[in-house]
Amino acid sequence: MTAKRLRSLLVFALLTLSLAPTVLAHADSPLTHTSVVGQPDFSLNAFPGNTLTIPANGDRYMEDVGVNSVYSFSGNVSMLATSNSTALYAQLGLEVVKVAPGSGVYVNITFSSFTVGAYSVNVTGMSGSLVRSVAFQILVMTPSVGDFAITASQQSLSMLPGNSTTVSVWITSIDNFSGPVYVNAFVYASDTYTLNDPFALQAIMNTNQVSMPKNQTIVDALTLQTPNLPIHGIYTVKIDATGGLPTLYHSLNLTASVLNVDFTLKMNPDSLSTDSGTEANSTITVRSYGFIGTVDFAFSVSPAGINCTLSKPSTPVGAGYGPSGNSTLSCRGSPGTYTVTITGKSGSLSRSAMMTMNVEGSTPKPPQTAGFMLFGLSPIESSAVVAGTIALLALTGIGIYSLRKRGPTPTAN
C-alpha cells in the first residue's frame, strides 16, 4: 500500500468518526434511553426528590415531575404513571403537557395508600419516538399517634459581642407519641434570614434529630454565638421541630439582643497570702467583647502597708490584638490584710476588679527597759525603796520650804 493510499484511508476514517452522532445517557432515564448532542430532546426529573414516606391512612401527598426542554425541544409530551401495586394510588395532575423551547413544566403527582409497604412508581413521558422516565420510591408506614411539644429554658436573653451561651430545648412526647423529631434553628434580623452571614448571631443545635420515647422528654441544646465585632442588634431565633406521620410541626421564637461593645477585668488569683517582705503576684486579664483599643491600668491599696507594681501599665485588646490582654500585679509589704482595687479604663469605658492580700508575720514590739537591782534587792523591792526615798525627800523639801516662808520667830524684849 502506497503512502498516498494510506493517507486517504486515514482521512476517510477521521471524517467518518467526526460525522457519527455523539450520545449522552440521561440520569433520570433507563440506560437504553440516550440523547443525541444537538438534537431536540426532553428530560424528566423528580422534585424535590424521588423518595417519599407517607402514613397508611389514605391521606394524599403530592410531589412534582419536571419536564424540561433539551436542545430547544418543543412539543407535547404524554405522561403516564404506573405503580407496581394496586395498594398504592398514584395519579398525575396532567396527562399531556406542552413544552416550549428552552423551558420546563412541572406536573404534580399524588400518592396515597392504606397499606403498609414499600412501593415504586414509574412516570413515563412520550413525544414521538422519544421516551423518557423517572421512578419514585414510596414507603408507606403506620401512622403515628399522639403529639409532641417544644419549649426552651429562655425566651429572651442579652449577649455581649464575642460571646456564646447555651439554651436548653425540651421536646416532650404527648399521648404516647414516639419516633424521630427533626429540630433546626434559623436566625432572622429584621425579618431577614441571616444564612451564612458571618457578622450576625449564629445559632447551632447540638443535634438535629432526636428519637422520642413515649411520654418522655428529651433535652437538646441550642448554642448561640456572637461575632467579636463592634456590631449590635436584636435577633429572632426560630426553632422548628417536625416529626410523626402525618407530619406534625411545632416552632418557638427566642429573642437575642446583642449589646454594645465592652470589656471585662479579672484577677487570677483574686486572693493572695504571703510572708512579710516576700513578693506575691496576680495576673490581670482583660477580655474584649467587640471592644477594640487600649486599656490603661491603675490600682489603689487599702490600708497602707504594701507596695505594688505593674508589669505593664496598659494592654491592647480586640481585632488584630486578640480577644484578651494581660498584665501582672506584684505586691510585698508588712504583716496585715489588704484590699487592692484594679481599674482598667479606655475612653468612657471603665471596669474594675478587687484582690485581697494577707501578709503573715509578727509585728515588731518596742524595746523594753531591763529591770535594776539595789543592794541585792529584787527589781520590785528596789523600785519600792527608790519610790519611798523620793517620797521622803519630797516631804523634807516641803517642810524646809514652809519654815523659810514663815521667817524667824520674834523674841520678847
C-alpha positions as CSV (number, residue, x, y, z in Angstrom):
1,M,0.0,0.0,0.0
2,T,1.4,3.3,-1.0
3,A,1.8,6.2,1.4
4,K,-0.7,8.3,-0.6
5,R,-3.3,5.4,-0.3
6,L,-2.7,5.2,3.5
7,R,-3.2,8.9,3.9
8,S,-6.5,8.7,2.0
9,L,-7.8,5.9,4.3
10,L,-6.9,7.8,7.5
11,V,-8.7,11.0,6.3
12,F,-11.8,8.9,5.5
13,A,-11.7,7.3,8.9
14,L,-11.4,10.7,10.7
15,L,-14.3,12.1,8.6
16,T,-16.5,9.1,9.5
17,L,-15.8,9.5,13.2
18,S,-16.5,13.2,13.2
19,L,-19.8,12.7,11.5
20,A,-21.0,10.0,13.8
21,P,-23.7,11.1,16.4
22,T,-22.5,11.6,20.0
23,V,-24.9,10.3,22.6
24,L,-25.5,11.2,26.2
25,A,-27.3,9.0,28.7
26,H,-30.0,10.7,30.8
27,A,-29.5,10.4,34.5
28,D,-33.3,10.2,35.0
29,S,-33.8,7.6,32.3
30,P,-33.0,3.9,31.8
31,L,-29.7,3.2,30.2
32,T,-31.4,2.3,26.8
33,H,-32.5,5.9,26.5
34,T,-30.0,8.3,25.1
35,S,-29.9,11.9,23.8
36,V,-28.1,12.9,20.7
37,V,-26.0,16.0,21.3
38,G,-27.6,18.9,19.5
39,Q,-30.8,17.1,18.7
40,P,-34.0,18.3,20.4
41,D,-35.0,16.2,23.3
42,F,-36.6,16.4,26.8
43,S,-35.9,15.1,30.3
44,L,-37.9,14.1,33.4
45,N,-36.8,14.6,36.9
46,A,-38.5,14.2,40.4
47,F,-38.8,17.3,42.6
48,P,-37.9,17.8,45.3
49,G,-36.7,14.1,45.3
50,N,-37.8,10.7,44.2
51,T,-38.3,9.2,47.7
52,L,-41.3,9.8,49.9
53,T,-42.6,8.4,53.2
54,I,-46.4,8.6,53.9
55,P,-48.8,7.3,56.5
56,A,-51.1,4.3,55.8
57,N,-54.2,6.4,56.5
58,G,-55.4,7.3,53.0
59,D,-54.1,10.9,53.2
60,R,-52.9,12.3,49.9
61,Y,-49.3,13.5,49.4
62,M,-48.1,15.4,46.4
63,E,-44.7,15.6,44.6
64,D,-43.7,17.1,41.2
65,V,-42.3,15.8,38.0
66,G,-40.3,18.3,35.9
67,V,-40.5,18.0,32.1
68,N,-37.5,20.0,30.7
69,S,-36.6,21.0,27.1
70,V,-33.2,19.9,25.9
71,Y,-31.6,21.4,22.8
72,S,-34.6,23.6,22.1
73,F,-37.1,20.8,22.2
74,S,-40.8,21.9,21.9
75,G,-44.0,20.0,21.6
76,N,-46.5,17.9,23.5
77,V,-45.4,15.2,26.0
78,S,-47.8,12.4,27.0
79,M,-47.5,11.5,30.7
80,L,-48.2,8.1,32.4
81,A,-47.7,7.0,36.0
82,T,-47.6,3.2,36.7
83,S,-47.5,1.8,40.3
84,N,-46.0,-1.6,41.0
85,S,-49.0,-2.4,43.3
86,T,-52.7,-1.6,43.3
87,A,-52.3,-0.9,47.1
88,L,-50.6,2.4,46.2
89,Y,-52.6,5.1,44.5
90,A,-50.6,7.3,42.1
91,Q,-52.2,9.9,39.9
92,L,-50.7,12.6,37.6
93,G,-52.2,16.0,37.5
94,L,-51.9,16.2,33.7
95,E,-51.9,13.6,31.0
96,V,-50.3,15.8,28.3
97,V,-48.0,18.8,28.8
98,K,-46.8,21.3,26.2
99,V,-43.1,22.2,26.5
100,A,-41.7,25.4,25.0
101,P,-38.1,25.6,23.7
102,G,-35.6,26.1,26.5
103,S,-38.2,25.9,29.2
104,G,-39.7,23.4,31.6
105,V,-43.1,22.4,33.0
106,Y,-43.9,20.8,36.4
107,V,-46.6,18.2,36.7
108,N,-47.9,17.2,40.1
109,I,-48.3,13.6,41.1
110,T,-50.4,12.4,44.1
111,F,-49.7,9.3,46.2
112,S,-52.0,7.6,48.8
113,S,-52.3,4.3,50.5
114,F,-53.9,2.4,53.4
115,T,-51.5,-0.5,53.3
116,V,-48.1,-0.5,54.9
117,G,-45.3,-1.4,52.5
118,A,-42.6,-0.3,50.1
119,Y,-43.7,0.7,46.6
120,S,-42.3,2.1,43.3
121,V,-44.0,4.3,40.7
122,N,-42.6,4.8,37.2
123,V,-43.5,8.0,35.4
124,T,-43.1,7.9,31.6
125,G,-43.1,10.8,29.2
126,M,-43.5,10.2,25.4
127,S,-43.2,12.5,22.4
128,G,-43.0,10.8,19.0
129,S,-40.1,8.4,19.2
130,L,-38.7,10.0,22.4
131,V,-39.5,8.1,25.6
132,R,-38.1,9.3,29.0
133,S,-38.9,8.1,32.5
134,V,-38.3,8.7,36.2
135,A,-39.0,6.5,39.2
136,F,-40.4,7.3,42.7
137,Q,-39.8,5.1,45.8
138,I,-42.7,5.3,48.2
139,L,-42.6,4.0,51.8
140,V,-46.0,3.6,53.5
141,M,-45.8,3.4,57.3
142,T,-48.2,3.0,60.2
143,P,-49.5,6.5,61.3
144,S,-48.0,7.8,64.5
145,V,-50.2,8.6,67.5
146,G,-50.2,11.5,69.9
147,D,-48.2,14.7,69.5
148,F,-45.2,16.5,70.9
149,A,-44.4,19.9,72.4
150,I,-41.3,22.0,72.3
151,T,-40.2,24.6,74.9
152,A,-36.9,26.4,75.8
153,S,-35.2,27.4,79.1
154,Q,-35.1,31.1,77.9
155,Q,-37.4,33.2,75.7
156,S,-35.2,36.2,75.6
157,L,-31.6,37.0,76.5
158,S,-28.9,39.6,76.1
159,M,-25.4,38.8,74.9
160,L,-22.1,40.7,74.6
161,P,-20.2,40.6,71.3
162,G,-17.7,37.8,71.0
163,N,-19.6,35.7,73.5
164,S,-21.5,32.4,73.5
165,T,-24.3,30.9,75.6
166,T,-26.4,27.7,75.6
167,V,-30.2,27.4,75.8
168,S,-31.8,24.1,76.7
169,V,-34.6,23.0,74.3
170,W,-37.1,20.4,75.6
171,I,-39.0,18.1,73.3
172,T,-41.8,16.3,75.2
173,S,-43.9,13.3,74.0
174,I,-47.7,13.7,74.4
175,D,-50.2,10.9,74.4
176,N,-47.8,8.1,73.5
177,F,-46.1,9.9,70.6
178,S,-42.8,8.2,69.6
179,G,-40.4,8.3,66.7
180,P,-37.9,10.8,65.2
181,V,-38.2,14.5,65.6
182,Y,-36.1,16.9,63.5
183,V,-35.0,20.1,65.1
184,N,-33.5,23.1,63.3
185,A,-32.7,26.7,64.3
186,F,-32.9,29.8,62.0
187,V,-31.7,33.3,62.8
188,Y,-33.6,36.4,61.5
189,A,-32.5,40.1,61.7
190,S,-35.4,42.5,61.0
191,D,-37.4,39.5,59.4
192,T,-34.4,38.7,57.1
193,Y,-32.9,35.2,57.2
194,T,-29.2,35.6,58.1
195,L,-27.9,32.4,56.5
196,N,-24.1,32.3,56.2
197,D,-23.8,35.9,57.4
198,P,-20.5,35.9,59.4
199,F,-21.4,39.2,61.1
200,A,-24.7,38.0,62.5
201,L,-25.7,35.9,65.5
202,Q,-25.0,32.2,64.9
203,A,-27.4,29.5,66.2
204,I,-26.4,25.8,66.3
205,M,-28.4,22.9,67.5
206,N,-26.4,20.2,69.3
207,T,-28.3,17.6,67.4
208,N,-30.8,18.0,64.6
209,Q,-32.6,14.7,65.2
210,V,-33.9,13.2,68.4
211,S,-35.6,9.8,68.9
212,M,-38.6,10.3,71.1
213,P,-39.7,7.6,73.6
214,K,-43.4,7.5,74.6
215,N,-44.4,10.2,77.1
216,Q,-40.9,11.3,78.0
217,T,-38.8,14.5,77.5
218,I,-35.6,14.7,75.5
219,V,-33.3,17.7,76.1
220,D,-31.5,19.3,73.1
221,A,-29.1,22.2,73.3
222,L,-29.0,25.4,71.3
223,T,-25.7,27.3,71.2
224,L,-25.8,31.0,70.4
225,Q,-22.6,32.7,69.3
226,T,-22.0,36.4,68.6
227,P,-19.0,37.6,66.5
228,N,-16.3,39.5,68.3
229,L,-17.0,42.7,66.4
230,P,-18.5,46.1,67.3
231,I,-21.9,45.1,65.9
232,H,-25.1,45.1,68.0
233,G,-28.7,44.5,67.3
234,I,-31.8,42.4,68.1
235,Y,-32.2,38.9,66.5
236,T,-35.1,36.4,66.4
237,V,-34.1,32.7,66.7
238,K,-36.8,30.4,65.3
239,I,-36.6,26.8,66.4
240,D,-38.6,24.4,64.1
241,A,-39.5,20.8,65.0
242,T,-41.1,18.3,62.7
243,G,-42.0,14.6,63.3
244,G,-44.6,11.9,63.0
245,L,-46.8,10.6,60.2
246,P,-48.7,12.6,59.1
247,T,-46.1,15.3,59.7
248,L,-46.5,17.3,62.9
249,Y,-45.0,20.8,63.1
250,H,-44.2,23.0,66.1
251,S,-42.0,26.1,66.5
252,L,-41.0,28.7,69.0
253,N,-39.2,32.0,68.8
254,L,-36.4,33.4,71.0
255,T,-35.2,37.0,71.2
256,A,-31.5,37.6,71.5
257,S,-30.2,41.2,72.0
258,V,-26.5,41.7,71.2
259,L,-25.3,44.6,73.4
260,N,-22.8,47.4,72.7
261,V,-19.0,46.6,72.8
262,D,-17.4,46.1,76.3
263,F,-14.5,44.6,78.1
264,T,-14.2,42.8,81.4
265,L,-11.4,42.8,84.0
266,K,-10.4,39.8,86.2
267,M,-7.7,39.0,88.7
268,N,-6.2,35.5,89.0
269,P,-5.8,34.7,91.8
270,D,-8.1,37.2,93.5
271,S,-6.7,36.3,96.9
272,L,-3.1,36.2,97.9
273,S,-1.2,35.0,101.0
274,T,2.5,35.6,101.6
275,D,5.1,36.2,104.3
276,S,6.3,39.6,105.3
277,G,8.7,41.0,102.8
278,T,8.0,38.2,100.2
279,E,6.6,39.2,96.8
280,A,3.3,37.8,95.6
281,N,1.8,38.0,92.1
282,S,-1.6,38.1,90.5
283,T,-2.5,38.2,86.7
284,I,-4.8,40.9,85.4
285,T,-6.8,39.7,82.4
286,V,-8.8,42.0,80.1
287,R,-11.4,40.2,77.9
288,S,-12.7,42.0,74.8
289,Y,-16.4,41.7,73.8
290,G,-16.4,43.5,70.5
291,F,-14.1,46.2,72.0
292,I,-11.0,47.3,70.0
293,G,-8.5,49.6,71.8
294,T,-6.0,50.0,74.6
295,V,-6.9,49.6,78.3
296,D,-4.9,51.6,80.9
297,F,-4.4,50.1,84.4
298,A,-4.4,51.8,87.8
299,F,-4.6,50.4,91.3
300,S,-5.2,51.5,94.9
301,V,-4.3,49.8,98.2
302,S,-6.2,50.0,101.5
303,P,-5.0,50.3,104.2
304,A,-1.4,51.4,103.5
305,G,1.3,48.8,104.2
306,I,2.2,47.1,101.0
307,N,3.9,48.3,97.8
308,C,2.6,47.1,94.4
309,T,3.9,47.4,90.8
310,L,2.5,46.5,87.3
311,S,4.5,44.6,84.7
312,K,2.6,46.6,82.0
313,P,0.7,49.9,82.6
314,S,-1.7,49.1,79.7
315,T,-2.6,46.4,77.1
316,P,-4.2,46.5,73.6
317,V,-7.1,44.1,73.0
318,G,-9.6,43.2,70.3
319,A,-9.4,42.7,66.5
320,G,-5.7,42.1,65.5
321,Y,-4.5,42.1,69.1
322,G,-6.7,39.1,70.0
323,P,-9.6,38.8,72.4
324,S,-7.6,39.3,75.6
325,G,-4.6,41.1,77.1
326,N,-2.9,41.0,80.5
327,S,-0.5,42.5,83.0
328,T,1.0,41.2,86.3
329,L,0.5,42.9,89.6
330,S,3.3,42.3,92.2
331,C,3.0,43.2,95.8
332,R,5.0,42.9,99.1
333,G,4.9,44.6,102.5
334,S,4.3,44.4,106.2
335,P,2.0,42.0,108.0
336,G,-1.7,42.6,107.7
337,T,-4.7,42.2,105.5
338,Y,-5.1,44.5,102.5
339,T,-7.5,45.2,99.6
340,V,-6.1,46.0,96.2
341,T,-8.5,47.6,93.6
342,I,-7.5,47.4,90.0
343,T,-9.1,49.7,87.4
344,G,-9.0,49.3,83.6
345,K,-10.1,52.3,81.6
346,S,-10.4,53.2,77.9
347,G,-12.3,56.3,77.0
348,S,-15.7,56.3,78.7
349,L,-15.4,52.5,79.5
350,S,-14.1,51.7,82.9
351,R,-14.1,48.3,84.7
352,S,-12.6,47.2,88.0
353,A,-11.7,44.1,90.0
354,M,-10.6,43.6,93.6
355,M,-8.0,41.4,95.2
356,T,-7.3,40.6,98.9
357,M,-3.8,40.1,100.2
358,N,-2.8,38.6,103.5
359,V,0.7,39.2,104.7
360,E,1.8,36.9,107.6
361,G,4.4,37.5,110.2
362,S,4.8,39.1,113.7
363,T,4.6,42.9,114.2
364,P,7.9,44.2,115.9
365,K,7.4,45.2,119.6
366,P,9.0,48.4,121.0
367,P,12.2,47.8,123.1
368,Q,11.7,47.3,126.8
369,T,14.0,48.7,129.7
370,A,15.7,46.0,131.7
371,G,14.9,45.8,135.5
372,F,17.5,47.0,138.0
373,M,18.6,45.8,141.5
374,L,19.5,47.9,144.6
375,F,21.6,46.5,147.4
376,G,20.8,42.9,146.2
377,L,17.1,43.5,146.4
378,S,14.7,42.3,143.7
379,P,13.6,44.7,141.0
380,I,10.2,45.2,142.6
381,E,11.8,45.8,146.1
382,S,14.4,48.1,144.6
383,S,11.7,50.1,142.9
384,A,9.8,50.4,146.2
385,V,12.9,51.7,148.0
386,V,13.5,54.3,145.3
387,A,9.9,55.4,145.4
388,G,10.0,55.7,149.2
389,T,13.2,57.7,149.1
390,I,11.7,60.0,146.6
391,A,8.6,60.5,148.7
392,L,10.7,61.2,151.9
393,L,12.8,63.7,150.1
394,A,9.7,65.4,148.7
395,L,8.2,65.7,152.3
396,T,11.5,67.1,153.7
397,G,11.7,69.7,150.9
398,I,8.2,70.8,151.6
399,G,8.9,71.2,155.3
400,I,12.1,73.3,154.7
401,Y,10.2,75.5,152.3
402,S,7.4,76.1,154.8
403,L,9.9,77.2,157.6
404,R,11.7,79.6,155.3
405,K,8.5,81.2,154.2
406,R,7.3,81.7,157.8
407,G,10.5,83.6,158.7
408,P,12.3,83.9,162.2
409,T,10.3,83.8,165.4
410,P,10.3,87.2,167.2
411,T,11.9,87.4,170.7
412,A,10.5,89.2,173.8
413,N,12.1,92.4,174.9
